[in-house]
Amino acid sequence: MRLNNTEKAALIFLEKTNQIIPDNCYIPYKTTLKMRKILLFVFTTIFALNTFAQTSPGTKQDVIQKTNGEELKGKLTRINDTEVSFIYPGETVEYTIKKSDIAKITHASGRVEVFGQASLPAADRQKDALNMAATPVDHHNKIAILPFTFLMDNQPGAEQIGYKAQEDTYSFLSKHSAGYTIIDPRTTNAKLIQAGVTRDKMMGFTMKDICDILGVEYIIDGTILQNKGYQTSTSSGSADTKVKRDDAEKVKKVSGTNVNYANSAQRYDVSVSLHIYMDNNASIYNQSHKAFLSSVDGSYNSPLEYLLKRSPLYRK
């Protein structure tokens, strides 16, 4: 019997669903030619309807919301204790995602399944409360920024500049960190003081220790190095001479005034180093960058933003 393409596809469908019997007979029971045609028509119709249901644009799909904000749509195929498997519409390849990377799943039926603490929207991150005794689950996708170290000509400088750099980093990264929760510097500094982690004792703690104290997954640590560069100076002057004469146009008196102006400015070379650690003590980013031009005010903003934009925590 000659089969058309649709009937061949139906037979393949039957074979894949194990609906065959021995002796290469694709029909559940050996029957007449007429019955075979009828059964092929029935299975062809079921196969076509099944394919249409999977690829139809109006078909509801399962939606996976990841902790980084990414959204995946498709059909769930398997869920176990640690992973979730799914396929994209119109495809057969199965993809697997760790449950730890999933915030929630909205099933096609409308049921919502929450897997963990979802990341807060950017506008609500500052409301995220932290517990002093944090667990590894609480760490996920949370970032703390330590006060920067400020060195002037390789000597310890003003601590206020380090705190200012900490605030500037928080302000910049808060606008470019979708999916992360950044702890505000005041909370970070308060927790460090309460735990006895001062700048002079910092070397006695591992980054894992500090992550556990702050309840975060990532720590940003930075250093600002400011060195005196060259000096610029400018000078200018002016002279004013006055001649006094009598009625006979004879010179009675000559007076003069000279004014000189001088100005000098110290310029500074500035570089910034940025180090990012995880709560397992792993270093995932360690870079330095020097400002292209020296400046009078010793500004560090340009090299700092340069490094932050290239860090693994930056989001456009």
Secondary structure, DSSP 8 states (H G I E B T S, - for coil): ----HHHHHHHHHHHHTT--BTTTB-SSS---HHHHHHHHHHHHHHHHHHHHHHH-TTS--EEEEETTS-EEEEEEEEE-SSEEEEE-TT---EEEEEGGGEEEEE-TTS-EEE-S-----GGGGGG----SS--HHHHTTEEEE---EEEETTEE--HHHHHHHHHHHHHHHHTS-TT-EE--HHHHHHHHHHTT--GGGGGGS-HHHHHHHHT-SEEEEEEEEEEEEEEEEEEEEEEEEEEEE-TT--EEEEEEEEEEEEEEEEEEEEEEEEEEEETTS-EEEEEEEE-SS-BSS---HHHHHHHHHTSTT---
